Amino acid sequence: MKIIRLFFKVLLLPFMLILSIIIAVSTFIIERCAGILSLLSSIIFIASLVGYSQYLFGWPFGVKGSMYSLQTSVFGTVFAFLLSPYGLPLFGLWLVSKINDFNRVIKSI
């Protein structure tokens, strides 16, 4: 039984190493990009607020009630949420954690 387990450990060693490297690099990239995406999300959300104010009050361009500005503002708000730390970066970290769980299962063999 121990020989079979040792055989599988040796056989899966390159796969475990590759997964460990992928997890480390992915976590590093996601954490660094989350700050940049957060800044971009803030800018897009502020632009969406300007679009809402144009739709409701006609400020700053003087055209009140334009459906285009409402659609653009809603799209901008959704896009800002996706770029925020609760959107795509959190999904990326969740995905990396699932890969890490799979790697731990392989290591426990």
GIRAKA-V574184 format. One record per residue. PHI is phi in whole degrees, 0 to 359 (999 if undefined). PSI is psi as a letter, one per 20 degrees, with the letter a starting at -180 (none if undefined). Layout:
phi->[PHI;PHI]
psi->[PSI;PSI]
//
This chain:
phi->[999;292;291;294;296;296;299;292;296;293;292;268;302;298;295;295;295;296;297;296;293;297;296;295;293;296;297;299;293;296;293;286;285;298;294;294;293;295;296;296;297;297;296;294;293;296;296;294;297;296;295;296;294;292;294;278;244;83;265;261;256;86;258;270;79;287;294;297;292;291;296;295;292;295;300;296;294;295;294;296;294;296;276;291;298;265;256;296;299;291;296;297;293;296;295;295;293;292;294;294;298;298;295;294;296;295;292;280;292]
psi->[g;h;h;g;g;h;g;h;g;h;h;i;g;h;g;g;g;g;h;g;g;g;g;g;g;g;g;g;g;g;h;h;h;h;g;g;h;g;g;h;g;g;g;h;h;g;h;h;h;h;g;g;h;h;g;g;i;j;p;i;i;i;o;p;k;p;h;g;h;g;g;h;g;g;g;h;g;g;h;h;h;h;i;r;i;j;d;g;h;h;g;g;h;g;g;h;h;h;h;h;g;g;h;h;g;h;h;i;none]
//
